[in-house]
Amino acid sequence: MSDIFNGQSVPSNTYVAQDDGKHEFSLRQSIKEKGTLCLITGSSKTGKTTLYRKVLKSIDKVPLVVRCDGTVNSEEFWARLLEEVDFSRLKEVQKGDATESSGEAKIGGSIGWPWLAGLIGEAKLGIKNTKSEIEIREKILAKPSPSHLVPLLQNSNAILVVEDFHYLTEKVQEHIFQQWKTFTDHEVSVIVVGTTHHGVDLAHANSDLVGRIQQIDLKRWSTDDLKKISIKGFQKLKIAPSVSVLNLIAKESSGLPIITQQACAQLFIDKRIEHFKHGTVIEFTRQCAFKALHNVAISRYKQFDSWYLRLTKGPRKKARKFNTYEIILMIFTLDPLKFELSREEIDSRIQELSLEEGKTPPAASINSTLSALQKFQENNGFRLLEWSKRDQTIFVLEPSFLFFIRWRKQRTSLPNIFETIREIVDMFIKD
């Protein structure tokens, strides 16, 4: 079953190209336009990594991946990339006047650190008489820079992929992307993966990159595209579940393909079905789907439970007149589901809650909560929401959190906003 519905790797049987494959096409074309910075953005679990892995495999490219965090400085950034090089996975690329063709075979035995040193320039590295591969590697890593990566990327089928660049500090971002022009000047395309609202940070870091960035922004998946995942999987298994069940799972997956995969797999797990013969009649009802969605929420996303409680209570609960933190969470459960809300949309959705007189927080309370959100989350060791003062928008960094809010409790029918409000209000009455 795990071979069919698998949310942990690039799916082979249930891969669906979002929006009729426009993102795959755009990424392939951007890579071919040498010197392009291919920027893939979107919320967590919208399929950014799956997208580039699928495309790179189709064009015989090997990703050289570096994952960023707030502790990395610019020198460590380039060192991490070089340390990740696995020459045994690469092919040398023969460059012609107009085209490039792969070498006849994998040549992990002929390319390596000495090969790279020859491309960079042995005299430049100070290793003219050095023969040990270990010594050569140490020399290259001693003063890492983008100029060491350019010849590797030009002469092999490796492609640079930077994940989560938005976690770098602003100062490090600026330093790294000031150096980034090295790639565009040498006609080397690279892939950068991050969140939608931090995409503009690249241009802020280096204005020379404006016009050289191709942004591919993955939005929440449509119900139709999510349903295609289920249909593909069940067709492979030669099972015909009801349209009602397929619609329910797709609609309640919070726009995330990984949850559709997990919920479909959970249907079988709940019935303890691991193997079965083709032709076996297996029936899945809406109640089966309700149970599967709940079990996915409490087994796959259980870590959100304590975060949810801390976030809804917020800081200095007893000192606060309004339950602004929990109200902000409530408005994300309203339809249509969105991963971001502008300041105006926040006010509009709060009005939709129809709270009792005197319970609606004033603008000052909302503004104060939004401003304190980041520090409160950092102090509690998690990041679920981010308020951008520049964009005047609140972003959900983990959209699966919205799924958890809706399905953390066992249900026999679809959740509605009034039920959710009642649950949260009851929690605070007991507090």
C-alpha positions in Angstrom: 0.0 0.0 0.0 2.8 2.4 0.8 4.0 2.0 -2.8 0.8 3.6 -4.0 -0.1 6.3 -1.4 3.2 7.7 -0.1 3.5 11.2 1.2 7.2 11.0 2.2 8.9 10.9 -1.3 8.3 11.7 -4.9 5.2 9.6 -5.8 5.7 7.2 -8.7 2.1 6.0 -9.0 0.1 9.0 -7.9 2.1 12.0 -9.1 -0.2 14.8 -10.3 1.1 17.9 -12.1 -0.7 20.8 -10.5 -2.6 23.1 -12.9 -2.1 20.8 -15.9 1.7 20.8 -15.5 2.4 24.5 -15.9 4.9 24.6 -13.0 6.9 21.6 -14.4 7.0 23.3 -17.8 8.1 26.6 -16.4 10.9 25.1 -14.2 12.3 23.1 -17.2 12.3 26.2 -19.4 13.9 28.3 -16.7 16.7 25.8 -16.1 17.4 25.8 -19.9 17.7 29.6 -20.0 21.2 29.6 -18.6 21.9 32.1 -15.9 18.3 32.0 -14.5 17.6 32.0 -10.8 14.7 29.6 -10.5 12.7 30.7 -7.4 10.2 28.1 -6.2 8.0 29.5 -3.5 4.9 28.3 -1.6 3.8 27.3 1.9 5.1 24.2 3.6 4.0 20.9 2.1 2.6 22.4 -1.1 5.0 20.2 -3.2 8.0 22.5 -3.8 10.7 19.8 -3.2 8.6 17.2 -5.1 8.3 19.5 -8.1 12.0 20.2 -8.5 13.0 16.5 -7.9 10.5 15.4 -10.5 11.7 17.9 -13.1 15.4 17.3 -12.4 15.0 13.6 -12.8 13.3 14.1 -16.2 16.2 16.1 -17.5 19.0 14.0 -15.9 20.1 16.6 -13.4 21.4 15.8 -9.9 20.5 18.3 -7.2 23.3 19.6 -5.0 21.2 20.7 -2.0 22.0 23.0 0.9 19.4 23.6 3.6 19.6 26.9 5.4 19.1 27.9 9.0 19.7 31.0 11.1 23.1 29.7 12.4 24.9 29.7 9.0 27.2 32.5 7.9 28.2 33.1 4.3 31.4 31.1 4.4 29.7 28.1 6.0 27.0 28.3 3.4 29.4 27.8 0.5 31.3 25.1 2.5 28.2 23.1 3.1 27.5 23.0 -0.6 30.9 21.8 -1.5 30.9 19.2 1.4 27.7 17.7 -0.1 29.2 16.9 -3.5 29.0 13.2 -4.2 31.0 12.7 -7.4 29.9 9.1 -7.8 26.4 10.4 -8.7 27.5 12.8 -11.3 28.2 12.8 -15.1 30.7 15.0 -16.9 29.0 17.2 -19.5 30.7 17.8 -22.9 30.1 21.4 -24.0 29.6 22.1 -27.7 29.0 25.3 -29.6 25.3 25.2 -29.3 24.4 22.1 -27.2 25.6 20.0 -24.4 25.6 16.2 -24.2 26.2 13.9 -21.3 29.3 11.8 -21.2 29.1 8.2 -22.4 28.7 6.8 -18.9 28.9 7.6 -15.2 32.5 8.6 -14.6 32.6 8.8 -10.8 36.0 7.2 -11.1 37.4 10.0 -13.4 35.8 13.0 -11.8 36.5 14.0 -8.3 38.3 16.5 -6.2 41.4 16.5 -8.4 39.2 17.0 -11.5 37.5 19.9 -9.8 40.8 21.4 -8.8 42.0 21.2 -12.4 38.9 23.2 -13.5 39.3 25.8 -10.7 43.1 26.1 -11.3 45.6 24.2 -9.3 48.0 27.2 -9.0 45.1 29.4 -7.9 44.4 26.9 -5.1 48.1 26.4 -4.2 48.1 22.7 -4.8 50.4 22.4 -7.8 52.4 19.5 -6.3 49.7 18.0 -4.1 48.5 14.6 -5.1 46.4 13.3 -2.2 42.6 13.7 -2.9 42.0 14.4 0.8 44.6 17.2 0.7 43.0 18.7 -2.4 39.5 18.5 -0.9 40.8 20.3 2.2 42.4 23.1 0.1 39.2 23.7 -1.9 37.1 23.7 1.3 39.6 26.0 3.1 38.3 29.1 1.3 34.9 28.2 -0.1 33.3 30.6 -2.6 30.8 30.5 -5.5 33.7 30.6 -7.9 34.6 27.0 -6.8 31.1 25.8 -7.6 30.7 27.4 -11.0 33.1 25.0 -12.9 31.5 22.1 -11.2 28.0 23.2 -12.3 29.2 24.1 -15.8 31.0 20.7 -16.4 28.7 18.2 -14.7 25.0 17.4 -14.5 24.8 18.8 -11.0 22.5 21.8 -10.3 22.6 23.9 -7.1 19.4 23.9 -5.0 19.1 26.2 -1.9 16.3 25.2 0.4 14.7 27.5 3.0 16.9 30.5 2.2 14.5 32.7 4.2 15.9 31.2 7.5 19.2 32.9 6.9 19.7 36.1 8.8 19.1 39.3 6.7 22.9 40.1 6.8 23.9 36.7 5.6 21.2 36.8 2.9 22.6 40.1 1.6 26.2 38.9 1.6 25.3 35.6 -0.2 23.1 37.1 -2.8 25.6 39.9 -3.5 27.9 37.0 -4.6 25.1 35.3 -6.5 25.7 37.3 -9.7 28.7 35.0 -10.2 26.3 32.3 -11.3 24.2 34.5 -13.7 27.4 36.0 -15.2 28.7 32.5 -16.0 25.3 31.4 -17.3 24.7 28.8 -14.6 21.0 28.3 -13.6 20.3 27.6 -9.9 17.2 26.7 -7.9 16.2 28.5 -4.7 13.3 27.2 -2.6 11.5 29.3 0.0 8.2 30.7 1.2 6.0 33.0 -1.0 6.3 36.2 1.0 10.1 36.0 1.3 10.6 35.7 -2.4 11.2 39.4 -2.8 14.1 39.2 -0.3 16.3 38.0 -3.2 15.8 41.2 -5.1 16.3 43.3 -1.9 19.6 41.5 -1.3 20.9 42.2 -4.8 19.1 44.6 -7.2 21.2 43.2 -10.1 19.1 40.0 -9.8 15.9 41.8 -10.9 14.9 40.5 -14.3 17.0 37.3 -13.8 14.6 35.6 -11.4 11.9 33.3 -12.6 9.4 32.8 -9.8 7.2 29.7 -9.6 4.7 30.2 -6.8 2.8 27.1 -5.6 -0.6 28.0 -4.2 -2.9 25.7 -2.2 -3.9 22.8 -4.4 -7.4 22.8 -6.0 -9.9 20.1 -4.9 -9.9 18.8 -8.5 -6.1 18.3 -8.5 -6.1 16.6 -5.1 -8.9 14.3 -6.2 -6.8 13.2 -9.2 -4.2 11.9 -6.7 -6.8 9.6 -5.0 -8.2 8.5 -8.4 -4.8 7.5 -9.7 -4.0 5.5 -6.6 -7.3 3.7 -6.4 -7.2 2.9 -10.1 -3.8 1.4 -9.6 -5.3 -0.8 -6.9 -8.3 -1.5 -9.0 -10.7 -0.2 -6.4 -13.6 2.1 -7.1 -14.5 4.2 -4.0 -17.5 6.4 -4.0 -17.2 9.9 -5.5 -18.4 11.2 -2.2 -15.4 9.8 -0.3 -13.0 11.1 -2.9 -14.5 14.6 -2.7 -14.5 14.6 1.1 -10.8 13.7 1.4 -9.8 16.2 -1.3 -11.8 19.0 0.2 -10.6 18.4 3.7 -6.9 18.1 2.8 -6.3 21.8 3.4 -5.0 22.2 -0.1 -2.0 19.9 0.6 -1.2 16.8 -1.5 0.7 15.1 1.3 -2.5 15.0 3.4 -4.5 13.5 0.5 -1.8 10.8 0.2 -1.9 10.2 4.0 -5.7 10.1 4.3 -6.0 7.6 1.4 -3.4 5.4 3.0 -5.1 5.7 6.4 -8.3 4.3 4.9 -6.5 0.9 4.5 -4.6 1.2 7.8 -7.9 1.7 9.7 -9.2 -1.6 8.2 -5.8 -3.2 8.8 -5.4 -4.0 5.1 -1.8 -4.3 4.0 -2.1 -6.7 1.1 -5.2 -7.9 -0.9 -6.0 -9.7 -4.1 -7.2 -7.8 -7.1 -11.0 -8.3 -7.3 -11.4 -8.2 -3.5 -14.4 -6.0 -2.6 -13.4 -3.2 -0.3 -15.9 -0.6 0.7 -15.1 2.9 2.1 -17.9 5.1 3.4 -17.9 8.7 4.4 -17.6 7.6 8.0 -14.4 5.7 7.0 -13.1 9.0 5.6 -14.0 10.9 8.8 -12.2 8.4 10.8 -9.1 8.4 8.5 -8.9 12.2 8.5 -9.0 12.3 12.3 -6.4 9.5 12.7 -4.0 11.3 10.3 -4.4 14.5 12.4 -3.6 12.8 15.7 -0.9 10.5 14.4 0.9 12.5 11.8 0.4 16.0 13.3 0.2 15.3 17.0 3.1 17.7 17.7 0.7 20.5 16.9 -1.3 19.7 20.0 0.9 21.5 22.5 1.7 24.3 20.1 -2.1 24.8 19.6 -2.7 25.1 23.3 0.1 27.5 23.9 -0.8 29.6 20.9 -4.5 29.9 21.8 -3.7 30.9 25.4 -1.0 33.4 24.3 1.2 35.3 26.7 -0.2 36.7 30.0 -3.6 35.1 29.5 -5.1 36.4 32.7 -3.9 39.9 32.0 -5.6 40.1 28.6 -9.1 41.5 28.2 -9.7 39.9 24.8 -9.0 36.4 23.5 -7.3 37.8 20.5 -4.9 34.9 19.9 -7.6 32.2 19.8 -9.8 34.5 17.6 -7.0 34.8 15.0 -6.8 31.0 14.9 -10.6 30.8 14.5 -10.7 33.0 11.4 -8.3 30.6 9.6 -11.0 27.9 9.9 -13.5 29.9 7.9 -14.2 29.1 4.3 -12.6 29.7 1.8 -9.5 28.2 3.3 -6.5 30.5 2.8 -2.8 30.3 3.8 -2.5 34.1 4.2 -4.8 36.9 5.3 -4.3 40.6 4.8 -5.1 43.0 7.7 -8.4 44.0 6.0 -9.3 40.3 5.7 -8.6 39.7 9.3 -11.1 42.4 10.3 -13.6 41.0 7.8 -13.4 37.5 9.1 -13.6 38.6 12.8 -16.9 40.2 11.9 -18.1 36.9 10.4 -17.6 35.2 13.8 -20.5 37.3 15.2 -19.0 37.4 18.6 -21.0 38.5 21.7 -21.1 42.2 22.4 -17.9 43.3 24.1 -15.9 40.2 22.9 -14.7 41.6 19.6 -11.1 42.8 20.1 -10.5 46.4 19.0 -7.9 47.3 16.4 -5.3 48.1 19.0 -5.5 44.6 20.5 -5.3 42.9 17.1 -2.3 45.0 16.1 -0.5 44.3 19.4 -1.1 40.6 19.1 0.2 40.5 15.5 3.3 42.4 16.5 4.0 40.1 19.4 3.3 36.9 17.5 6.9 36.1 16.4 8.6 36.7 19.7 5.9 34.6 21.5 6.4 31.7 19.2 10.2 31.9 19.4 10.0 31.9 23.1 7.9 28.7 23.0 10.1 26.9 20.4 7.8 26.8 17.3 6.8 28.8 14.2 3.3 28.4 12.8 2.3 31.9 11.9 4.2 34.9 10.7 3.1 38.5 10.6 4.7 40.6 7.9 4.5 44.3 8.8 5.8 45.2 5.3 3.0 43.3 3.6 0.4 43.9 6.3 -0.4 40.2 6.0 -0.4 37.2 8.3 1.0 34.0 6.8 0.4 30.3 7.9 3.9 28.8 7.7 2.5 25.3 8.3 -0.8 24.9 6.5 -1.1 21.4 7.9 -1.8 23.2 11.2 -5.1 24.3 9.7 -5.9 20.6 9.0 -5.0 19.7 12.6 -7.3 22.3 14.0 -10.3 21.0 12.0 -9.6 17.3 12.6 -7.9 16.9 16.0 -11.3 15.7 17.3 -13.1 12.6 16.1 -16.1 13.7 14.0 -19.1 12.0 12.4 -19.8 15.0 10.1 -18.0 17.9 8.6 -16.7 20.5 11.1 -18.4 23.9 11.1 -17.3 27.2 12.4 -19.8 27.4 15.2 -18.6 24.0 16.6 -15.0 25.2 16.5 -15.9 28.5 18.3 -17.8 26.6 20.9 -14.9 24.2 21.5 -12.4 27.1 21.9 -14.7 29.1 24.2 -15.3 26.0 26.4 -11.6 25.5 26.7 -11.2 29.1 28.0 -14.1 28.8 30.4 -12.4 25.7 32.0 -9.0 27.5 32.1 
